[in-house]
Amino acid sequence: MNLLKKLFEPVDMTVGSPWKKIVLFTVPMLIGNIAQQLYNTVDSIVVGKYVGDNALAAVGSAGPILNLLIVLFVGISVGAGIMVSQYFGAKEREELSATVGNCITLTGIATVFVMVVASLVSRPLLELLNTPESIIDWCHSYLLILFIGVGGMAYYNILSGILRGLGDSMAALAYLLVATALNIVLDILFVARLGMGVNGVALATVIAQTVSALLCLFRLLRMKEIFELKWWHLKLQKRHAMNVIRLGLPSGITQAIFSMAMIVVQSLTNSFGEMFIAANVIVMRVDGFAMMPNFSFGTAMTTYAGQNVGAKAYDRVEKGARQGTCIAVGTSATITALILIFGKALMGIFTNTPELVELSRDMMGILAVGYIAMAVTQSLSGVMRGAGDTMTPMWISIITTVLVRVPIAYGIAFVTRSAEFPNGRQECIFISLLISWVIGALINVFFYRRGKWKTKAI
């Protein structure tokens, strides 16, 4: 019982061996991120197996638009995590309470805004992207259900981000595992048994994410030894609200630009037909799992840096950055090897179509080595964000996405056009992504070593 209680205690990352604290914090969060990725993956498997390849393409084509229209939540979540970790490291209880309360209120305002706007613009965006007629109705209904129920997703992401900022990755994991199991059961019930198609997948996701959000809120309300959430903390205070926005806005803008670039690339992807769209969905689902360790280490480094910057332990931040990045690179190298060895079996999970399996495996092979570069990017940008420097990672992401990935994708497509490939070679989508990842890693190393992030603490 004492061991279980200890596992669920917030991790103070300002003391002890840096790499041990980083790993201790990362492992449950990695399991949680993998579980969260199961939301989308199970959706894809269920619709691919029980409805068909076109339904699989529909769920995937909706992804970039969904990501574009939830950028407000990304910003609030990042800003909340940074502020919470720094106030926790500095042991400032009242500031911490006010920050949590303001984040809850900001999320409510953003939820109403996104629910209304996204529901109105999702169909026009799908038409703008030349989404094939065979899947556009499915895409739209899938998005509409997700946006009507967007509050569950929004509050889960913000509240779990606050928990992680407090060093509590175990609680977020436990609640997410419950919600993931619920999502899988509902997917099978709604789609396989009740024949609801992509609408059933969307409804299952909304219900599961709402449950996980409520569990996170319940946990936060019980953490009275660290902070206490009173009604007056929910009232927006200019200083706290502006700090959340200031710190989170660059990440939100980054996500928005990245999503818009993905939409532009999705338009190119759509030009290659339903088979390639479905292959792209499969690759992105496997990519989601392959990228999970990188995202987990990145978030862990943000919390680690935030707590130690709050405690003014900059030497400890740099030591942890070196150790954490090395572990992340080693983990990604292992994953790359597994993808190259077992690629065909992984693709076969999603579809029974042999041609689709082969196409997906070939595209995944192009990306595989890039995960090592992304390990460096996520770790070092996580350190800079945790220290309060959210602008530098934003500019790096803009450069690598807008000035590198999109032009290279369309450039390769243009120069490889032929009678056999009238729209160019399909590989352009993934070659451009690989190049942008490698360049991004090099730029992140340069700016981390410059050290201006050390002057950005709140």
KOLBATOR-600185 format. One record per residue (C-alpha): residue in one letter; y, x, z. Coordinates in steps of 0.5 Angstrom, whole numbers, plus 500, padded with zeros to 3 digits. Example, Ala and Ser with C-alpha at 12.3 -4.5 7.8 and 13.67 -1.06 7.14 Angstrom:
BEGIN
R, A, 491, 525, 516 $
R, S, 498, 527, 514 $
***
This chain:
BEGIN
R, M, 500, 500, 500 $
R, N, 505, 506, 502 $
R, L, 503, 509, 495 $
R, L, 505, 503, 491 $
R, K, 511, 502, 495 $
R, K, 513, 509, 493 $
R, L, 511, 508, 486 $
R, F, 516, 503, 486 $
R, E, 522, 506, 489 $
R, P, 528, 509, 485 $
R, V, 527, 516, 483 $
R, D, 533, 521, 486 $
R, M, 533, 526, 480 $
R, T, 538, 530, 483 $
R, V, 533, 534, 488 $
R, G, 526, 537, 486 $
R, S, 523, 540, 480 $
R, P, 527, 538, 474 $
R, W, 521, 537, 469 $
R, K, 517, 534, 474 $
R, K, 522, 528, 476 $
R, I, 524, 528, 468 $
R, V, 516, 527, 467 $
R, L, 515, 522, 473 $
R, F, 521, 518, 470 $
R, T, 519, 518, 463 $
R, V, 511, 516, 463 $
R, P, 512, 509, 466 $
R, M, 518, 508, 461 $
R, L, 514, 511, 455 $
R, I, 508, 506, 457 $
R, G, 514, 500, 458 $
R, N, 517, 502, 451 $
R, I, 510, 502, 448 $
R, A, 509, 495, 451 $
R, Q, 515, 493, 448 $
R, Q, 514, 495, 441 $
R, L, 507, 491, 442 $
R, Y, 512, 485, 441 $
R, N, 514, 487, 434 $
R, T, 507, 490, 432 $
R, V, 503, 484, 435 $
R, D, 507, 479, 431 $
R, S, 506, 483, 425 $
R, I, 498, 484, 426 $
R, V, 498, 476, 427 $
R, V, 502, 474, 421 $
R, G, 499, 479, 417 $
R, K, 492, 477, 418 $
R, Y, 493, 470, 419 $
R, V, 498, 468, 415 $
R, G, 498, 473, 409 $
R, D, 502, 479, 407 $
R, N, 508, 475, 405 $
R, A, 509, 473, 412 $
R, L, 508, 480, 414 $
R, A, 514, 482, 409 $
R, A, 518, 476, 412 $
R, V, 518, 479, 419 $
R, G, 520, 486, 417 $
R, S, 525, 484, 412 $
R, A, 529, 480, 418 $
R, G, 529, 487, 422 $
R, P, 535, 490, 420 $
R, I, 539, 484, 420 $
R, L, 537, 482, 427 $
R, N, 538, 490, 429 $
R, L, 545, 489, 426 $
R, L, 547, 482, 430 $
R, I, 545, 485, 437 $
R, V, 549, 491, 437 $
R, L, 554, 488, 443 $
R, F, 548, 488, 447 $
R, V, 546, 495, 446 $
R, G, 553, 497, 448 $
R, I, 553, 494, 454 $
R, S, 546, 497, 456 $
R, V, 548, 504, 455 $
R, G, 555, 503, 458 $
R, A, 551, 500, 464 $
R, G, 546, 505, 465 $
R, I, 551, 511, 464 $
R, M, 555, 508, 470 $
R, V, 550, 506, 474 $
R, S, 546, 513, 474 $
R, Q, 553, 516, 476 $
R, Y, 555, 512, 481 $
R, F, 548, 512, 484 $
R, G, 548, 520, 484 $
R, A, 555, 520, 487 $
R, K, 552, 515, 492 $
R, E, 558, 510, 491 $
R, R, 555, 503, 493 $
R, E, 561, 498, 492 $
R, E, 562, 501, 485 $
R, L, 555, 500, 484 $
R, S, 555, 493, 486 $
R, A, 561, 491, 482 $
R, T, 558, 495, 476 $
R, V, 552, 491, 476 $
R, G, 556, 484, 477 $
R, N, 561, 486, 471 $
R, C, 555, 488, 466 $
R, I, 551, 481, 468 $
R, T, 558, 477, 466 $
R, L, 559, 481, 460 $
R, T, 552, 480, 457 $
R, G, 553, 472, 458 $
R, I, 559, 472, 454 $
R, A, 556, 477, 449 $
R, T, 550, 472, 449 $
R, V, 554, 466, 447 $
R, F, 558, 470, 442 $
R, V, 552, 473, 438 $
R, M, 548, 466, 439 $
R, V, 553, 462, 435 $
R, V, 555, 468, 430 $
R, A, 548, 470, 428 $
R, S, 546, 463, 427 $
R, L, 551, 462, 422 $
R, V, 551, 469, 418 $
R, S, 543, 470, 418 $
R, R, 542, 466, 411 $
R, P, 548, 469, 407 $
R, L, 546, 476, 409 $
R, L, 539, 475, 407 $
R, E, 541, 472, 400 $
R, L, 546, 478, 400 $
R, L, 540, 483, 401 $
R, N, 537, 480, 395 $
R, T, 531, 478, 399 $
R, P, 525, 475, 395 $
R, E, 525, 467, 394 $
R, S, 518, 467, 396 $
R, I, 520, 470, 403 $
R, I, 527, 468, 405 $
R, D, 526, 461, 408 $
R, W, 521, 465, 413 $
R, C, 526, 470, 414 $
R, H, 531, 465, 416 $
R, S, 527, 461, 420 $
R, Y, 524, 467, 424 $
R, L, 531, 470, 425 $
R, L, 534, 463, 427 $
R, I, 529, 462, 433 $
R, L, 530, 469, 435 $
R, F, 538, 468, 436 $
R, I, 538, 461, 439 $
R, G, 534, 465, 445 $
R, V, 537, 471, 444 $
R, G, 539, 471, 452 $
R, G, 532, 473, 454 $
R, M, 532, 479, 450 $
R, A, 539, 481, 452 $
R, Y, 539, 480, 459 $
R, Y, 532, 484, 459 $
R, N, 535, 490, 456 $
R, I, 541, 490, 460 $
R, L, 538, 489, 467 $
R, S, 532, 494, 465 $
R, G, 537, 499, 463 $
R, I, 540, 498, 470 $
R, L, 534, 499, 473 $
R, R, 533, 505, 469 $
R, G, 540, 508, 471 $
R, L, 538, 507, 478 $
R, G, 531, 511, 477 $
R, D, 527, 505, 477 $
R, S, 522, 505, 471 $
R, M, 516, 503, 475 $
R, A, 519, 496, 476 $
R, A, 521, 495, 469 $
R, L, 514, 497, 466 $
R, A, 511, 492, 471 $
R, Y, 515, 486, 468 $
R, L, 515, 488, 461 $
R, L, 507, 489, 461 $
R, V, 507, 482, 464 $
R, A, 511, 479, 459 $
R, T, 507, 483, 453 $
R, A, 501, 480, 455 $
R, L, 504, 473, 455 $
R, N, 507, 475, 448 $
R, I, 500, 477, 445 $
R, V, 497, 470, 448 $
R, L, 503, 466, 445 $
R, D, 502, 469, 439 $
R, I, 495, 468, 438 $
R, L, 496, 461, 441 $
R, F, 502, 459, 436 $
R, V, 500, 462, 430 $
R, A, 492, 463, 430 $
R, R, 491, 456, 433 $
R, L, 497, 452, 432 $
R, G, 499, 454, 425 $
R, M, 506, 455, 427 $
R, G, 507, 461, 422 $
R, V, 513, 466, 423 $
R, N, 516, 461, 427 $
R, G, 511, 461, 432 $
R, V, 511, 469, 433 $
R, A, 519, 468, 434 $
R, L, 518, 463, 439 $
R, A, 513, 467, 443 $
R, T, 517, 473, 443 $
R, V, 523, 469, 446 $
R, I, 519, 466, 451 $
R, A, 516, 473, 453 $
R, Q, 523, 476, 453 $
R, T, 526, 471, 458 $
R, V, 520, 472, 463 $
R, S, 521, 479, 463 $
R, A, 529, 478, 464 $
R, L, 528, 474, 470 $
R, L, 523, 478, 473 $
R, C, 528, 484, 472 $
R, L, 534, 480, 476 $
R, F, 529, 478, 481 $
R, R, 528, 486, 483 $
R, L, 535, 487, 482 $
R, L, 537, 482, 487 $
R, R, 532, 485, 492 $
R, M, 535, 492, 492 $
R, K, 539, 491, 498 $
R, E, 538, 498, 500 $
R, I, 542, 501, 494 $
R, F, 547, 496, 493 $
R, E, 548, 488, 494 $
R, L, 550, 483, 489 $
R, K, 555, 478, 491 $
R, W, 558, 472, 487 $
R, W, 565, 476, 487 $
R, H, 562, 482, 484 $
R, L, 561, 477, 478 $
R, K, 568, 477, 477 $
R, L, 570, 481, 471 $
R, Q, 574, 487, 473 $
R, K, 578, 491, 468 $
R, R, 577, 498, 470 $
R, H, 569, 497, 471 $
R, A, 569, 492, 464 $
R, M, 573, 497, 460 $
R, N, 569, 503, 463 $
R, V, 562, 499, 461 $
R, I, 565, 498, 454 $
R, R, 568, 505, 453 $
R, L, 562, 508, 455 $
R, G, 557, 503, 451 $
R, L, 562, 502, 445 $
R, P, 560, 508, 441 $
R, S, 553, 507, 442 $
R, G, 554, 500, 440 $
R, I, 558, 502, 434 $
R, T, 552, 507, 432 $
R, Q, 547, 502, 432 $
R, A, 552, 497, 428 $
R, I, 553, 503, 423 $
R, F, 545, 505, 423 $
R, S, 543, 497, 422 $
R, M, 548, 496, 416 $
R, A, 545, 503, 413 $
R, M, 538, 500, 414 $
R, I, 541, 493, 411 $
R, V, 543, 497, 405 $
R, V, 537, 501, 404 $
R, Q, 533, 495, 405 $
R, S, 536, 492, 399 $
R, L, 534, 498, 395 $
R, T, 527, 497, 399 $
R, N, 527, 490, 396 $
R, S, 528, 492, 389 $
R, F, 521, 495, 389 $
R, G, 517, 488, 391 $
R, E, 513, 485, 396 $
R, M, 508, 490, 396 $
R, F, 513, 496, 398 $
R, I, 516, 491, 403 $
R, A, 510, 490, 406 $
R, A, 508, 497, 406 $
R, N, 515, 499, 409 $
R, V, 514, 494, 415 $
R, I, 507, 497, 417 $
R, V, 510, 504, 416 $
R, M, 516, 502, 421 $
R, R, 511, 499, 426 $
R, V, 507, 505, 426 $
R, D, 514, 509, 426 $
R, G, 516, 505, 432 $
R, F, 510, 507, 437 $
R, A, 511, 515, 434 $
R, M, 518, 515, 436 $
R, M, 517, 512, 443 $
R, P, 516, 518, 447 $
R, N, 523, 521, 443 $
R, F, 526, 515, 446 $
R, S, 523, 515, 452 $
R, F, 525, 522, 454 $
R, G, 532, 521, 451 $
R, T, 533, 515, 456 $
R, A, 530, 519, 461 $
R, M, 535, 525, 460 $
R, T, 541, 520, 460 $
R, T, 539, 518, 467 $
R, Y, 537, 525, 469 $
R, A, 544, 528, 467 $
R, G, 548, 522, 469 $
R, Q, 545, 522, 476 $
R, N, 546, 530, 476 $
R, V, 553, 529, 473 $
R, G, 555, 524, 479 $
R, A, 553, 529, 484 $
R, K, 557, 535, 480 $
R, A, 550, 539, 479 $
R, Y, 552, 542, 472 $
R, D, 547, 548, 472 $
R, R, 541, 543, 474 $
R, V, 543, 538, 468 $
R, E, 542, 544, 463 $
R, K, 536, 547, 466 $
R, G, 533, 540, 466 $
R, A, 535, 539, 459 $
R, R, 532, 545, 457 $
R, Q, 525, 543, 460 $
R, G, 526, 536, 458 $
R, T, 527, 538, 451 $
R, C, 521, 543, 450 $
R, I, 516, 537, 453 $
R, A, 519, 532, 448 $
R, V, 518, 537, 442 $
R, G, 511, 538, 445 $
R, T, 509, 531, 445 $
R, S, 512, 529, 438 $
R, A, 508, 535, 435 $
R, T, 501, 532, 438 $
R, I, 503, 525, 435 $
R, T, 505, 528, 428 $
R, A, 498, 531, 428 $
R, L, 495, 525, 430 $
R, I, 498, 521, 425 $
R, L, 496, 526, 419 $
R, I, 489, 525, 421 $
R, F, 488, 518, 423 $
R, G, 494, 515, 418 $
R, K, 489, 511, 414 $
R, A, 486, 507, 420 $
R, L, 492, 506, 423 $
R, M, 495, 502, 417 $
R, G, 488, 498, 416 $
R, I, 490, 495, 423 $
R, F, 495, 491, 419 $
R, T, 492, 489, 413 $
R, N, 486, 488, 409 $
R, T, 489, 490, 402 $
R, P, 486, 497, 400 $
R, E, 492, 498, 396 $
R, L, 497, 497, 401 $
R, V, 493, 501, 406 $
R, E, 494, 507, 401 $
R, L, 501, 506, 400 $
R, S, 503, 505, 407 $
R, R, 499, 512, 409 $
R, D, 502, 516, 403 $
R, M, 509, 514, 406 $
R, M, 508, 515, 413 $
R, G, 505, 522, 411 $
R, I, 512, 524, 409 $
R, L, 516, 522, 415 $
R, A, 511, 525, 420 $
R, V, 514, 532, 421 $
R, G, 520, 529, 422 $
R, Y, 518, 526, 429 $
R, I, 519, 533, 432 $
R, A, 526, 534, 430 $
R, M, 528, 527, 433 $
R, A, 525, 530, 439 $
R, V, 531, 535, 440 $
R, T, 536, 530, 437 $
R, Q, 534, 524, 443 $
R, S, 533, 529, 448 $
R, L, 540, 533, 447 $
R, S, 544, 526, 445 $
R, G, 541, 523, 452 $
R, V, 544, 529, 456 $
R, M, 551, 528, 453 $
R, R, 551, 521, 454 $
R, G, 549, 521, 461 $
R, A, 554, 526, 462 $
R, G, 559, 521, 459 $
R, D, 560, 524, 452 $
R, T, 558, 518, 448 $
R, M, 563, 519, 442 $
R, T, 559, 526, 440 $
R, P, 552, 522, 439 $
R, M, 556, 517, 435 $
R, W, 559, 521, 430 $
R, I, 553, 525, 429 $
R, S, 549, 519, 428 $
R, I, 554, 516, 423 $
R, I, 554, 523, 419 $
R, T, 547, 523, 418 $
R, T, 546, 516, 417 $
R, V, 552, 514, 412 $
R, L, 553, 521, 409 $
R, V, 546, 524, 409 $
R, R, 541, 518, 409 $
R, V, 544, 513, 404 $
R, P, 547, 517, 399 $
R, I, 540, 521, 398 $
R, A, 536, 515, 398 $
R, Y, 540, 512, 392 $
R, G, 541, 519, 389 $
R, I, 533, 520, 389 $
R, A, 532, 513, 386 $
R, F, 537, 514, 381 $
R, V, 534, 521, 378 $
R, T, 527, 519, 378 $
R, R, 528, 512, 374 $
R, S, 523, 512, 368 $
R, A, 519, 507, 364 $
R, E, 514, 507, 370 $
R, F, 519, 507, 375 $
R, P, 525, 503, 373 $
R, N, 528, 502, 380 $
R, G, 526, 510, 381 $
R, R, 521, 513, 386 $
R, Q, 519, 509, 392 $
R, E, 518, 515, 396 $
R, C, 526, 516, 396 $
R, I, 526, 511, 402 $
R, F, 522, 516, 407 $
R, I, 525, 523, 404 $
R, S, 532, 521, 405 $
R, L, 530, 519, 412 $
R, L, 526, 525, 414 $
R, I, 532, 530, 411 $
R, S, 537, 526, 416 $
R, W, 533, 527, 422 $
R, V, 532, 534, 421 $
R, I, 540, 535, 419 $
R, G, 541, 531, 426 $
R, A, 537, 535, 430 $
R, L, 541, 541, 428 $
R, I, 548, 538, 429 $
R, N, 546, 536, 436 $
R, V, 544, 543, 438 $
R, F, 550, 545, 436 $
R, F, 555, 540, 440 $
R, Y, 550, 541, 446 $
R, R, 551, 548, 446 $
R, R, 559, 548, 445 $
R, G, 559, 544, 452 $
R, K, 564, 539, 452 $
R, W, 560, 534, 454 $
R, K, 561, 537, 461 $
R, T, 568, 534, 462 $
R, K, 567, 527, 460 $
R, A, 564, 524, 467 $
R, I, 567, 518, 469 $
***
